[in-house]
Amino acid sequence: MDELLKWRGEFPILDRTTYMISNSLGAMPRGVYEEMRAYADSWAERGVRAWEEGWWEMAVGVGDKIAPLIGAGAGEISLHQNVTLTQAVISSCFDFRGPRNKIVMVELEFPSIQYFYHEQRRHGARVELVPTPDQIRIDMEKLLAAIDETTLLVPISQVLFRSSAIVDTRAIIERAHRVGAHVILDAFQATGTIPLDVRSLGADFAVGGVLKWLCGGPGVAYLYVREDLRPKLRPSLTGWIAHRRPFAFEAGAIDPREDSFRYLNGTPHIPALHACRPGLDILNKVGIGAIREKSIRMTTRLIEGAKSRGWRVNTPENPAERAGTVSIECPHAFEVCRELLAREILVDYRPKAGVRVSPHFYNREEECDFTLAQIEEILNTGAWEKHAVAVTHA
């Protein structure tokens, strides 16, 4: 018996869809309705007093629900609107005009992060983009060789978004620290799918969001800064919430706090902070160990089923090397994805990956078989062709 299915009733969309897209947007817990009502009631009934009755602390306080999922401690996380902005806050702590100004990234890094750091070239940064031998894994030898004494920052994903391959970030962090560089660990596709301990890894920074596997919805990203770095670094992307005495409304330069509030800036996104709490509560109760165990079973089932049908799988076969997604490059993958969506089988498509199928702890294992059977039926009957015509006429 699958004990994790007792949580299935907490996610209303599972009653009417085959929800296999938690890598993109986790299913909404029904508790979000109550949280959003609590937010609205607080605003309606307490007005401006709501700030001093809980709102003010939420941009760090809610982070304490994320901390156990990544191995951080209480008060060590600040919350922002998205991961690109967390990268911008980190980047603003550094000066790219000196001899140590190189940013090392891999070609398989999420595009938004690549776009952001390439634009830092206007501030003096040099960007080295390490090519990949395929679309599944990074070239570790080339990446480690690129991290030298002129490297300042190494933004790297713990789990690659296209292939769901787990990256050996410990080796990257050790290499970076030997030459004096800092590593920004992007845990977006890792948190909620695999065990993670940012302190044990020695990560300088860790970022991610609640949007996907944490079932928290859009608008909340987290930023962890290593304890010894936290009071030393000084973001230039800052604002009044980072000031020691924000309500003194003092003119002039900021007097920054030394805790995680130091990395905040303007008014926090209160509705989104309310919305993310039910999902985080559930994840903490379920436990990452149980989620990981079930995830391995389901992804193995998907890989074996896809390969038996002759489809290419762009995800590592070794369970120790993959997280929660299986990328299936079947024929006509884009069109097949559109037809799956039309049939209420929620997946997504990414170029150089294929159809990404991402079961979570609340899925039934038979849903993996059903999804594969539907792909096969779509290909055999030619149902994908209607979407090819639609694309041609677009």
C-alpha positions as CSV (number, residue, x, y, z in Angstrom):
1,M,0.0,0.0,0.0
2,D,1.3,3.5,-0.9
3,E,1.1,5.6,2.3
4,L,1.8,8.8,0.4
5,L,-1.5,8.6,-1.5
6,K,-3.2,9.7,1.7
7,W,-2.2,13.2,0.7
8,R,-3.8,13.0,-2.7
9,G,-7.1,14.4,-1.5
10,E,-5.3,17.6,-0.5
11,F,-4.8,18.5,-4.2
12,P,-8.1,19.1,-6.0
13,I,-6.8,19.1,-9.5
14,L,-5.8,15.4,-9.2
15,D,-9.5,14.5,-9.2
16,R,-9.9,15.7,-12.8
17,T,-6.5,15.4,-14.5
18,T,-3.5,13.1,-14.8
19,Y,-1.1,15.6,-13.2
20,M,2.5,14.8,-14.3
21,I,3.9,18.3,-14.4
22,S,5.2,19.1,-10.9
23,N,8.6,20.0,-12.4
24,S,6.9,23.1,-13.9
25,L,4.0,23.9,-11.5
26,G,3.2,21.8,-8.5
27,A,-0.5,21.0,-7.8
28,M,-2.2,23.5,-5.6
29,P,-3.1,22.3,-2.1
30,R,-6.7,23.0,-1.1
31,G,-5.3,24.7,2.0
32,V,-4.3,27.7,-0.2
33,Y,-8.0,28.7,-0.3
34,E,-7.9,29.2,3.5
35,E,-4.6,31.0,3.4
36,M,-5.7,33.4,0.8
37,R,-8.9,34.0,2.8
38,A,-6.7,34.7,5.9
39,Y,-4.7,37.2,3.9
40,A,-7.8,39.0,2.6
41,D,-9.4,39.0,6.0
42,S,-6.3,40.5,7.6
43,W,-6.1,43.2,5.0
44,A,-9.8,43.9,5.2
45,E,-10.2,43.8,9.0
46,R,-6.9,45.0,10.3
47,G,-5.8,47.3,7.5
48,V,-2.4,48.9,7.9
49,R,-2.1,47.2,11.4
50,A,-1.5,43.9,9.5
51,W,2.1,44.9,8.9
52,E,3.0,44.8,12.6
53,E,0.8,41.7,13.2
54,G,2.7,39.3,11.0
55,W,3.3,40.7,7.5
56,W,6.5,42.4,8.2
57,E,8.4,39.2,9.3
58,M,7.0,36.9,6.5
59,A,9.8,37.5,4.0
60,V,12.2,35.7,6.3
61,G,9.8,33.8,8.7
62,V,8.2,31.8,5.9
63,G,11.6,30.8,4.8
64,D,11.9,28.7,8.0
65,K,9.5,26.2,6.3
66,I,11.9,25.9,3.4
67,A,15.0,25.6,5.5
68,P,14.6,22.0,6.6
69,L,14.1,20.9,3.0
70,I,17.5,22.2,2.0
71,G,19.5,21.7,5.2
72,A,19.5,25.3,6.3
73,G,18.7,26.7,9.7
74,A,16.0,29.0,11.1
75,G,16.4,32.6,9.9
76,E,18.9,31.7,7.2
77,I,16.6,32.2,4.2
78,S,15.2,35.4,2.7
79,L,12.3,35.3,0.2
80,H,12.1,37.1,-3.1
81,Q,9.9,37.1,-6.2
82,N,11.9,34.8,-8.5
83,V,15.2,33.1,-8.9
84,T,16.5,35.6,-11.4
85,L,16.1,38.3,-8.8
86,T,17.9,36.2,-6.2
87,Q,20.8,36.0,-8.6
88,A,20.7,39.7,-9.1
89,V,20.9,40.3,-5.3
90,I,23.9,38.0,-5.1
91,S,25.6,39.5,-8.1
92,S,25.2,43.0,-6.7
93,C,27.5,42.0,-3.8
94,F,30.5,41.8,-6.1
95,D,32.6,44.1,-8.3
96,F,33.4,42.8,-11.8
97,R,35.9,45.5,-12.6
98,G,38.9,43.7,-11.0
99,P,41.1,40.9,-12.2
100,R,38.7,38.3,-10.6
101,N,35.7,38.9,-12.8
102,K,34.9,35.6,-14.6
103,I,31.5,33.9,-14.3
104,V,31.6,30.2,-15.3
105,M,28.3,28.5,-16.4
106,V,27.3,25.4,-18.3
107,E,25.5,25.4,-21.5
108,L,22.7,23.4,-19.9
109,E,22.0,26.1,-17.3
110,F,18.4,27.5,-17.2
111,P,18.3,30.2,-19.9
112,S,17.0,33.0,-17.6
113,I,20.2,32.7,-15.5
114,Q,22.3,32.7,-18.6
115,Y,20.6,35.8,-19.9
116,F,21.1,37.6,-16.6
117,Y,24.8,36.9,-16.3
118,H,25.6,37.6,-19.9
119,E,24.2,41.1,-19.3
120,Q,26.7,41.5,-16.4
121,R,29.3,41.9,-19.1
122,R,28.4,45.5,-19.3
123,H,29.6,45.8,-15.7
124,G,33.0,44.2,-16.5
125,A,32.1,40.5,-16.1
126,R,33.7,37.9,-18.3
127,V,31.4,34.9,-19.0
128,E,32.7,31.5,-19.9
129,L,29.9,29.1,-21.1
130,V,31.1,25.5,-20.9
131,P,29.8,23.4,-23.8
132,T,28.1,20.0,-23.2
133,P,28.8,16.7,-24.9
134,D,25.1,16.0,-25.0
135,Q,21.8,17.3,-23.6
136,I,21.8,15.1,-20.6
137,R,25.0,15.7,-18.5
138,I,27.5,18.4,-18.1
139,D,31.2,18.0,-19.0
140,M,32.6,17.9,-15.5
141,E,36.2,17.9,-16.6
142,K,35.8,21.0,-18.7
143,L,33.7,22.8,-16.1
144,L,36.3,22.2,-13.3
145,A,39.1,23.3,-15.6
146,A,37.2,26.5,-16.4
147,I,37.1,27.5,-12.7
148,D,40.4,29.2,-12.1
149,E,42.0,32.0,-10.0
150,T,40.1,34.7,-12.1
151,T,36.7,33.1,-11.4
152,L,34.4,35.1,-9.2
153,L,31.0,33.3,-9.5
154,V,29.9,29.8,-10.5
155,P,26.1,29.6,-10.9
156,I,25.2,25.9,-11.2
157,S,22.0,23.9,-11.0
158,Q,21.9,20.9,-8.6
159,V,19.5,19.2,-11.0
160,L,19.4,20.2,-14.7
161,F,16.0,21.3,-15.9
162,R,16.0,19.5,-19.3
163,S,17.3,16.1,-18.3
164,S,16.8,16.0,-14.6
165,A,20.4,14.9,-14.2
166,I,21.9,15.4,-10.8
167,V,25.1,17.4,-10.8
168,D,28.1,16.6,-8.7
169,T,28.0,20.0,-7.0
170,R,30.3,19.0,-4.2
171,A,33.2,18.6,-6.6
172,I,32.3,22.0,-8.1
173,I,32.2,23.7,-4.8
174,E,35.5,22.2,-3.6
175,R,37.2,23.3,-6.8
176,A,35.7,26.8,-6.6
177,H,36.8,27.2,-3.0
178,R,40.3,26.1,-3.7
179,V,40.8,29.0,-6.1
180,G,38.7,31.6,-4.2
181,A,35.5,31.5,-6.2
182,H,31.9,31.4,-5.0
183,V,29.3,28.9,-6.0
184,I,25.6,29.8,-6.4
185,L,23.7,26.6,-6.1
186,D,20.3,26.6,-8.0
187,A,18.2,24.0,-6.2
188,F,14.9,24.7,-8.0
189,Q,14.6,21.3,-9.6
190,A,16.2,19.5,-6.6
191,T,14.3,20.8,-3.5
192,G,11.4,18.6,-2.9
193,T,12.7,15.7,-5.0
194,I,16.1,14.7,-3.6
195,P,17.7,15.1,-0.2
196,L,19.8,18.3,0.0
197,D,22.0,19.8,2.6
198,V,23.5,23.1,1.6
199,R,25.5,23.4,4.8
200,S,27.2,20.0,4.3
201,L,27.9,20.9,0.7
202,G,29.5,24.2,1.8
203,A,27.5,26.1,-0.7
204,D,28.1,29.9,-0.6
205,F,24.6,30.6,-1.8
206,A,21.6,28.5,-2.6
207,V,18.5,29.7,-4.5
208,G,15.3,28.1,-5.7
209,G,11.6,28.5,-5.6
210,V,8.4,27.0,-4.3
211,L,6.6,27.0,-7.7
212,K,7.4,23.5,-8.7
213,W,8.0,20.5,-6.4
214,L,7.2,22.4,-3.3
215,C,3.6,23.1,-4.4
216,G,3.8,26.7,-3.4
217,G,2.7,28.6,-6.5
218,P,4.3,31.6,-8.2
219,G,5.9,34.6,-6.6
220,V,8.2,33.1,-4.0
221,A,11.9,32.3,-4.4
222,Y,14.4,31.6,-1.7
223,L,17.9,32.8,-1.0
224,Y,20.3,31.2,1.4
225,V,23.7,32.8,2.2
226,R,26.4,30.9,4.0
227,E,26.6,31.9,7.6
228,D,30.1,33.4,7.6
229,L,29.4,35.3,4.4
230,R,26.0,36.7,5.4
231,P,27.2,39.7,7.4
232,K,30.3,40.4,5.2
233,L,28.7,40.8,1.8
234,R,26.8,44.0,1.0
235,P,24.2,43.9,-1.8
236,S,23.9,47.1,-3.9
237,L,20.5,45.8,-4.9
238,T,18.9,46.8,-1.6
239,G,16.1,48.8,0.0
240,W,14.5,50.0,3.2
241,I,13.6,46.5,4.6
242,A,17.4,45.7,4.7
243,H,18.0,48.8,6.8
244,R,18.5,48.4,10.6
245,R,15.9,51.1,11.4
246,P,13.4,51.1,8.5
247,F,10.8,53.0,10.3
248,A,13.1,55.8,11.2
249,F,13.0,56.8,7.5
250,E,16.5,58.2,7.7
251,A,18.1,60.0,4.7
252,G,21.4,59.0,3.3
253,A,23.2,55.7,3.0
254,I,21.8,52.4,4.3
255,D,22.9,50.9,7.6
256,P,22.4,47.3,6.6
257,R,21.2,44.5,9.0
258,E,23.5,41.5,9.4
259,D,20.9,38.8,9.3
260,S,18.9,37.5,6.3
261,F,16.9,40.7,6.1
262,R,20.2,42.2,4.8
263,Y,19.4,40.6,1.4
264,L,15.9,42.0,1.1
265,N,15.0,45.3,-0.5
266,G,11.4,46.7,-1.0
267,T,7.9,45.8,0.1
268,P,7.5,42.0,0.3
269,H,4.9,40.0,-1.7
270,I,2.5,39.1,1.1
271,P,-0.2,37.3,-0.9
272,A,2.3,34.9,-2.4
273,L,3.9,34.3,0.9
274,H,0.6,33.2,2.3
275,A,-0.2,31.0,-0.7
276,C,3.0,29.0,-0.4
277,R,2.6,27.9,3.2
278,P,0.2,24.9,2.8
279,G,2.5,23.2,0.3
280,L,5.5,23.7,2.4
281,D,3.7,22.3,5.5
282,I,2.7,19.2,3.5
283,L,6.2,18.6,2.1
284,N,7.8,18.8,5.6
285,K,5.2,16.3,6.9
286,V,5.7,13.9,4.0
287,G,9.5,14.0,4.2
288,I,12.0,14.1,1.4
289,G,13.2,10.6,2.1
290,A,9.8,9.1,1.3
291,I,9.3,11.3,-1.7
292,R,12.7,10.3,-3.1
293,E,12.0,6.6,-2.6
294,K,8.7,6.8,-4.5
295,S,10.1,9.1,-7.2
296,I,12.8,6.5,-8.0
297,R,10.1,3.8,-8.5
298,M,8.0,6.0,-10.7
299,T,10.8,7.4,-12.9
300,T,12.2,3.9,-13.3
301,R,8.8,2.8,-14.5
302,L,8.6,5.6,-17.0
303,I,12.1,5.0,-18.3
304,E,11.6,1.3,-18.8
305,G,8.2,1.8,-20.4
306,A,9.6,4.4,-22.8
307,K,12.6,2.4,-23.8
308,S,10.5,-0.7,-24.4
309,R,8.5,1.3,-26.9
310,G,11.7,2.4,-28.7
311,W,11.7,6.0,-27.6
312,R,14.8,7.9,-26.7
313,V,15.1,9.0,-23.0
314,N,17.0,12.1,-22.3
315,T,17.3,11.4,-18.6
316,P,20.0,9.3,-16.8
317,E,19.0,5.7,-16.4
318,N,20.9,5.3,-13.1
319,P,18.5,6.3,-10.3
320,A,21.4,7.9,-8.4
321,E,22.0,10.3,-11.3
322,R,18.5,11.6,-11.8
323,A,15.8,13.5,-9.9
324,G,12.1,13.6,-10.5
325,T,11.6,14.1,-14.2
326,V,11.9,11.8,-17.2
327,S,12.3,13.5,-20.6
328,I,11.0,11.3,-23.4
329,E,12.0,12.2,-26.9
330,C,9.3,10.2,-28.8
331,P,8.5,11.0,-32.4
332,H,6.6,14.3,-32.9
333,A,7.1,15.1,-29.2
334,F,5.8,18.7,-29.4
335,E,2.6,17.6,-31.1
336,V,2.2,14.6,-28.8
337,C,2.5,17.0,-25.8
338,R,-0.3,19.2,-27.2
339,E,-2.6,16.2,-27.5
340,L,-1.8,14.9,-24.0
341,L,-2.8,18.3,-22.7
342,A,-6.0,18.2,-24.6
343,R,-6.7,14.9,-22.9
344,E,-6.1,16.3,-19.4
345,I,-2.8,14.6,-19.1
346,L,-0.6,17.5,-17.9
347,V,3.0,17.4,-19.0
348,D,5.2,19.8,-20.9
349,Y,7.7,19.9,-23.8
350,R,11.1,21.4,-24.0
351,P,13.4,21.6,-27.0
352,K,16.3,19.1,-26.8
353,A,14.5,17.2,-24.1
354,G,11.2,16.1,-25.4
355,V,8.0,15.4,-23.4
356,R,8.9,16.0,-19.7
357,V,6.9,13.7,-17.4
358,S,7.2,14.5,-13.7
359,P,5.2,12.5,-11.2
360,H,5.2,13.6,-7.6
361,F,4.4,11.9,-4.2
362,Y,0.7,12.4,-4.8
363,N,0.6,10.5,-8.1
364,R,-0.5,6.9,-8.5
365,E,2.2,4.7,-10.0
366,E,-0.4,3.5,-12.6
367,E,-0.6,7.1,-13.9
368,C,2.9,6.6,-15.3
369,D,1.7,3.6,-17.3
370,F,-1.4,5.5,-18.4
371,T,0.7,8.4,-19.7
372,L,2.9,6.2,-21.7
373,A,0.0,4.2,-23.1
374,Q,-1.6,7.5,-24.2
375,I,1.5,8.6,-25.9
376,E,1.6,5.3,-27.8
377,E,-2.0,5.6,-28.7
378,I,-1.6,9.2,-30.0
379,L,1.3,8.1,-32.2
380,N,-0.5,4.9,-33.5
381,T,-3.7,6.7,-34.4
382,G,-2.1,9.9,-35.8
383,A,-3.9,12.0,-33.3
384,W,-0.8,14.2,-33.0
385,E,-1.2,15.4,-36.6
386,K,-4.0,17.9,-35.8
387,H,-1.5,19.8,-33.7
388,A,1.1,19.8,-36.5
389,V,-1.5,21.5,-38.8
390,A,-2.3,24.1,-36.1
391,V,1.4,24.9,-35.8
392,T,1.8,25.2,-39.6
393,H,-1.0,27.8,-39.8
394,A,0.1,29.8,-36.7
